[in-house]
Amino acid sequence: MDEDRAALMRRAWAAYDRGDEDGFAACLTDDWREHTQTGEVATLADERKTMAAHRIAFPDKHTEILQMVASGDMVACHCTTSAVHRGDYFDVPPTGSRVSVDEMMFNRIVDGKIAETWVITAGPGFYRQLTGREAPEDVDNMG
């Protein structure tokens, strides 16, 4: 796989982990969209809310890219994201619990930036792992 696309993916998801909204945005096209397995579509504005919530609740969040494969303008990533719940997360005070999700992401690259992402998350998101309840409406697929 070409190193530029691999570096772009690593840079984007490392910024996302840090809650670096501008760093993440710099890796995306202006009209980037994320498509979830339930058919929902998120924009960068939606992701900024999630990033802000995660920055507080999961300051050590880390996404490990386990596998990357590229074909044409697409880059597929198999990732595991994990963190320890250290701050308030919506209505949940810090628990110290470790949470983790596995994801497959398919990213369309246009002019050196991520234009679209399709994501499939395996198992319950962070909120459900912490509470056993469905996540609030404004939590993304990882939430």
N, C-alpha and C positions, 0 to 999 in steps of 0.2 A: 504494500500500500504506500502511496506517496506520503512522504514525511510532512509536507505542508498540511494536508488534511488531517493526519494523525495529530499534529501539533495543535491545529485549530480545535479539535475535539477535546484534547487534554486541557487547553487553555480555557475553553468555554465552561467545562464542568468544574474545573478548579475554581474559577470565579464564582460560579453558582454556589459551590460549597461554602466559600468564604462570605457569601452574601454580598459580593461585589457587583452590584447591579449594573454599574457603568462598564465594568470589565466584561460581564456577560453580554451586555448589549453590543459592545464593540465586535463581538464574534458573530452577530446576527445581522441579517438584512433588515431594513426598516419595516418590512411587512411580514416578518417571521411569524409563523403560527405553529403551535404544538397541538397535535391531534391525539386524543386518548382512546383507549380501547372501548370506552363507553360512547364514543362519538362526540365528546365535548371538544371544543376548540379554545385554546388559550392564546393570549397575546403576551407581549413583553410586560404590559401593564399588570396583567394577572400574575405573572411570575414574580414581579417585583414585590407583590404582597406576600407571596409564599416565602421568598428569600428573606424579607424583613422578619417574618414570624420565625423562620428557622434560625436566623442569626441570633435571636434572643434565646430560643428554646434549646437549640442544638449547636452550641458554638464550636464543637469539635467535629461537625459533620464532615464526612469524607466519602467521596465516590471513587471506587476503584474500578477502572475500566479493565475488565478481565480479557476481553477479546474485541478486536476491531477488524472489520472486513469491508473493503471498498469495491464497488463496481460502478463504472460510469460516474454519474454525479451523486451517487448514494454512498453513505458510510453507515454501516451497522455497528452498533456497540452493545455488548453484553456487560452490564454494570451491577455492582452491589454498592448501595449507599447505606452507611451505618453512622450512628451517633449515640451519644448519651444525653438523656433528657435533663438539662441543667437549669432551664429557665421556664417561665410560664409559657404554656402552649395553649392558646385560647382559654378554656376554662379549667385547664389542668396545671396545678402547681408542679414544680420540679419533683421528679420521682427518683432520679438517679438510674433509671432503667435504660438498658441498651436497646435500641431499635434498629431494624435493618430491613431494607427492601431490595429485591432483585428486579432489574428492568432490562428490557430489550429496547433499544432506540434505533430508529432508522432516520437518518438525517440527509436531507437533500442539500447539496452545496452548490451555490451560485456565486461566481466571481469571488471565490475565497471566503465566503461567509455562509453560515447556516441559514437557509431560507425556510425550511420546514422540518419539523420533527414529528415522527409518529412514535408513540411510546406505549409499551405493554408492561404493566407492573404485575409481578407475581405476588400473591398473598396480600395480607392486610397492610395498609399504610401506617404511618407513625401514630396517628391519632387513635386508630382502632387498636393498635398494639398496646397503647397506654391505657385505654379506657374500656375496650370491648364494644364500643358504640360506633355508629356511623359518624364519619367526619362531618363537620359543619360544611355548609354549601360552598364557602369560598376557599376551601382547602383543595389543593391540586391532587393528582393521582398518587403522589408520594405521601401526602398528608395523612 
